[in-house]
Amino acid sequence: MAEVKVGFYGHVRQYHNLQKEIDGAIHGVLESGTYVLGPKVKQFEQELAAYCHAKEAVGVNSGTDALWLVLIAWGIGPGDEVITTSNTFFATAEAIWLAGATPVFVDIDPKTCNLDVNLIEAAISPRTKAIIPVHLYGQAAKMRQVAAIAKAHKLRIIEDNAQALGARGDDFAIGEFGDAVATSFIIQKNLGCFGDGGAVVTNDSDLATQVRKLRGHGSLKRSHHSIGYNSRLDELHGAVLSIKLKHLDEWNDLRRARAQEFDAGLAGTSVTLPTALPGYRHVYHLYVVETDDRDGLQTYLQAQGIVALTHYPIAIHQQEGYPWGRDARISGSLQHTEKSAACVLSLPMYPELTSEEVKYTVEAIRAWDKARGK
Ligand SMILES: Cc1ncc(COP(=O)(O)O)c(C=O)c1O
């Protein structure tokens, strides 16, 4: 591989920008002697709930656990179906399988790559209990329509918001229509800690209490247990996330600004650009283009020192061994999901990405087009 000129992630730059504050906070936690589920996690939970305009946030070990623990808290398990998309990170469906329930996959809207809300109703069966829309790549799914269907069929909604913290719909907020929102804080997310972390955000205080209990070995009171799990958020992460949350809107604005530069620079090239729905605040967790020669473009960029990655080149239902002896159902065709998997390429996108790096990437794509006679 050529020397890296434009890397895919910006989190080390982000750390350097906030180093003094972060190092101080980490030192403070180390000296405090409290390392798991202490005051820093509590403070961050309150800040996150306020940021999301929700009553409660419950810190857990990962985004996967956030999804899974909500399903468990609701008693969704064997025999139940949960509608979602196959064009997402594996964990969305994995959480459904871990709960013992059956994922039901519907196709995506090829423009946004989010769940096609027009296909949900046909996927509903007497066993359906919930819908998990994913706010993929940083853009909210069409929640108003999802909510109307959920209401008509008495289904619950968990919004998988691992990728879109700080995003908005045109006339709605993430979490406004869902019964719960699950988010992830792994470092490559828009709000990332230095390891694994996640949270459930909800207006349902009973659900929040249930998840709090489940995350700590089924215990809300010392020495009193029922069966739960160990899914706690560490103090170091709580402290770091509190510092970073203050910058999230500004970072998302920077992502949007770099996305606009990509949009302008790549207009008229052979690659298909991401669609931002009118009025939506897309926060570009990823800037994903589509091309009929994805592998060719990725290799070309690599030779220019530009790291581009794929999200997600193998849809969940296309994974080897699927569904591993578990139940799964595909509703209708997943043709758009499969086409997207074959064509998508994520260009570098992070708040610390410079305009010069965007320009260099744009020029490389234009040169690639030229070399192909496009
Ligand atoms: C859409 C989506 N859902 C769920 C997850 C799972 O989050 P985590 O890796 O924190 O378990 C991720 C991220 O990895 C994701 O992108």
The ligand as a Tripos MOL2 file, in Angstrom:
@<TRIPOS>MOLECULE
LIG
   16    16     1     0     0
SMALL
NO_CHARGES

@<TRIPOS>ATOM
      1 C1        -25.9760    0.2240   12.8720 C.3       1 LIG1
      2 C2        -25.2290   -0.3780   14.0270 C.ar      1 LIG1
      3 N1        -25.9070   -1.0800   14.9510 N.ar      1 LIG1
      4 C3        -25.2850   -1.6240   16.0100 C.ar      1 LIG1
      5 C4        -23.9350   -1.4750   16.2000 C.ar      1 LIG1
      6 C5        -23.3110   -2.1580   17.3490 C.3       1 LIG1
      7 O1        -22.6050   -1.3240   18.1880 O.3       1 LIG1
      8 P1        -21.3680   -1.8960   19.0390 P.3       1 LIG1
      9 O2        -20.2550   -2.1720   18.0980 O.co2     1 LIG1
     10 O3        -21.0980   -0.8070   20.0090 O.co2     1 LIG1
     11 O4        -21.8420   -3.1420   19.7070 O.co2     1 LIG1
     12 C6        -23.1920   -0.7250   15.2720 C.ar      1 LIG1
     13 C7        -21.7540   -0.4450   15.4150 C.2       1 LIG1
     14 O5        -20.8620   -1.1130   15.4820 O.2       1 LIG1
     15 C8        -23.8450   -0.1850   14.1480 C.ar      1 LIG1
     16 O6        -23.1870    0.5370   13.2400 O.3       1 LIG1
@<TRIPOS>BOND
     1     1     2 1
     2     2     3 ar
     3     2    15 ar
     4     3     4 ar
     5     4     5 ar
     6     5     6 1
     7     5    12 ar
     8     6     7 1
     9     7     8 1
    10     8     9 2
    11     8    10 1
    12     8    11 1
    13    12    13 1
    14    12    15 ar
    15    13    14 2
    16    15    16 1
@<TRIPOS>SUBSTRUCTURE
     1 LIG1         1 GROUP 0 **** ****
